[in-house]
């Protein structure tokens, strides 16, 4: 019988993971890995102990996202979406970029109490090419997931007509002639 393999070094695996990782408690950053720090242009000292709010383009988006994902985490224990985030420091400080975020609540009944989150930088495939408002970013993210105006309205708790207004604004900003053209331009 061959000798047993040594136990993996989970701390090293966490630090060297190819995606950004965050351990959170009450939406605060308890720990993060090297890739997350590179992605957001920050050091662990700048991020650990901070609210996840520091990674969002606005306080409003941070609050709305928290409200939107809580019932899904409560129901499923996991949540994933593509969203626009904001770089914290470095040469690109303040720059927004598309990011795929996936999270798992440690306890479904208290979705924000503790969790683990992954962050994947999508900027190489999906650049932010036009300045967008917070709500335009939310609508754009849902359009790229293939949701209809009615479905987006339900998710964001706004009317489908309001979604159509934001979609029309996005189409003007991206000079898109159809929703399919807009989605293609949003996806890069």
C-alpha positions in Angstrom: 0.0 0.0 0.0 1.5 3.4 -1.0 2.1 6.0 1.8 -0.7 8.3 2.5 -0.4 11.7 0.8 0.3 14.7 3.1 -2.7 16.7 4.1 -3.2 19.7 1.8 -2.3 23.1 3.1 -5.7 24.8 2.9 -4.4 28.2 3.9 -1.9 28.1 1.0 -4.7 26.9 -1.4 -6.9 29.8 -0.3 -4.1 32.4 -0.8 -3.1 31.0 -4.2 -6.5 30.3 -5.7 -6.9 31.6 -9.3 -10.1 33.5 -8.4 -10.6 36.2 -5.8 -11.8 34.8 -2.5 -13.5 36.5 0.5 -14.6 35.2 3.8 -17.3 37.5 5.1 -19.2 38.1 8.3 -22.2 40.5 8.4 -21.0 41.7 4.9 -17.6 42.6 6.2 -14.3 41.2 4.9 -12.8 38.8 7.4 -10.2 37.4 5.1 -9.3 37.7 1.4 -6.7 36.1 -0.9 -3.9 37.4 -3.1 -6.0 37.3 -6.3 -8.8 39.4 -4.8 -6.2 42.0 -3.7 -4.7 42.1 -7.3 -8.1 42.4 -8.9 -9.1 45.3 -6.7 -5.7 47.0 -6.5 -5.5 46.7 -2.8 -3.5 45.1 0.0 -5.0 42.7 2.6 -4.6 45.5 5.2 -6.7 47.8 3.1 -9.5 45.3 2.8 -9.6 43.0 5.9 -12.0 44.5 8.4 -13.7 46.7 5.8 -17.3 46.4 4.7 -17.8 44.8 1.2 -19.2 48.2 0.3 -15.6 49.2 -0.5 -15.7 47.0 -3.6 -19.0 48.5 -5.0 -19.3 51.6 -7.3 -21.8 53.2 -4.9 -23.4 52.7 -1.4 -26.8 52.4 -3.1 -25.7 49.4 -5.2 -24.2 47.8 -2.2 -27.5 48.2 -0.2 -29.7 47.1 -3.1 -27.5 44.0 -3.9 -27.7 43.0 -0.2 -31.4 43.2 -0.2 -31.8 41.4 -3.5 -29.5 38.5 -2.7 -30.6 37.8 0.9 -33.8 35.9 0.0 -32.0 33.9 -2.6 -29.2 32.9 -0.2 -31.9 32.2 2.4 -33.7 29.9 -0.1 -30.8 28.3 -2.0 -27.8 28.9 0.2 -25.9 30.1 -2.9 -26.1 33.1 -5.2 -24.2 34.1 -8.4 -24.4 37.0 -10.9 -22.3 39.3 -13.1 -22.1 42.9 -11.7 -20.0 46.0 -12.0 -17.5 46.4 -9.2 -15.0 49.2 -8.4 -11.2 49.0 -8.1 -10.0 50.2 -4.7 -6.4 51.3 -5.3 -3.4 51.2 -7.6 -3.2 52.8 -11.0 -6.8 51.9 -11.7 -8.3 53.2 -8.5 -12.0 54.1 -8.9 -12.2 52.2 -12.3 -15.3 50.1 -12.7 -15.2 46.6 -14.2 -17.5 43.6 -14.8 -17.1 40.8 -12.3 -18.7 37.4 -11.8 -19.5 37.0 -8.2 -20.6 33.7 -6.5 -21.3 33.3 -2.8 -22.4 30.7 -0.3 -24.1 31.5 3.0 -22.8 29.3 5.8 -26.3 29.4 7.3 -29.3 29.9 5.0 -31.4 31.3 7.9 -28.9 34.1 8.4 -27.6 34.7 4.8 -25.3 37.6 5.6 -24.0 36.3 8.9 -21.1 34.4 7.4 -20.2 33.4 3.8 -17.6 32.7 1.3 -17.5 34.6 -2.0 -15.6 34.2 -5.3 -14.8 37.1 -7.6 -13.7 36.6 -11.3 -12.6 39.7 -13.2 -14.4 39.8 -16.6 -12.9 43.0 -17.8 -10.8 41.4 -20.5 -13.9 39.9 -22.2 -16.4 42.5 -21.1 -15.1 46.1 -20.7 -17.2 48.8 -19.3 -17.3 51.1 -22.3 -19.8 53.7 -21.3 -20.5 55.5 -18.0 -23.6 54.0 -16.5 -25.7 54.8 -13.5 -26.2 52.3 -10.8 -29.6 51.2 -12.0 -28.3 51.0 -15.6 -25.6 48.6 -14.4 -28.1 46.4 -12.7 -30.4 46.3 -15.7 -27.4 45.6 -18.0 -26.3 42.7 -15.8 -29.8 41.1 -16.0 -30.1 41.7 -19.7 -26.8 39.8 -20.3 -28.4 36.9 -18.3 -31.2 36.8 -20.9 -34.0 38.1 -18.6 -37.0 39.9 -20.0 -38.1 43.4 -18.9 -40.8 41.8 -16.8 -38.4 39.4 -15.1 -35.9 42.2 -14.5 -38.6 44.3 -13.0 -39.6 41.5 -10.6 -36.0 41.0 -9.5 -35.3 44.7 -9.0 -38.8 45.5 -7.6 -39.5 48.1 -10.3 -42.1 48.1 -13.1 -41.3 46.5 -16.4 -41.9 49.9 -18.1 -39.2 51.4 -15.9 -36.9 48.6 -17.0 -37.7 49.4 -20.6 -36.7 53.1 -20.0 -33.3 52.0 -18.7 -32.9 49.5 -21.6 -33.6 52.3 -24.0 -31.0 54.5 -22.3 -28.5 51.7 -22.5 -29.3 51.2 -26.2 -28.6 54.9 -26.8 -25.3 54.8 -24.8 -24.1 51.7 -26.6 -25.5 52.8 -30.0 -27.4 49.5 -30.2 -30.3 49.0 -32.6 -31.9 46.0 -30.9 -31.8 44.4 -27.5 -29.7 41.5 -28.9 -27.2 44.0 -30.3 -27.1 45.7 -26.9 -26.4 42.4 -25.1 -23.7 41.6 -27.6 -22.1 45.0 -27.0 -22.4 44.7 -23.2 -20.7 41.3 -23.4 -17.8 42.8 -25.3 
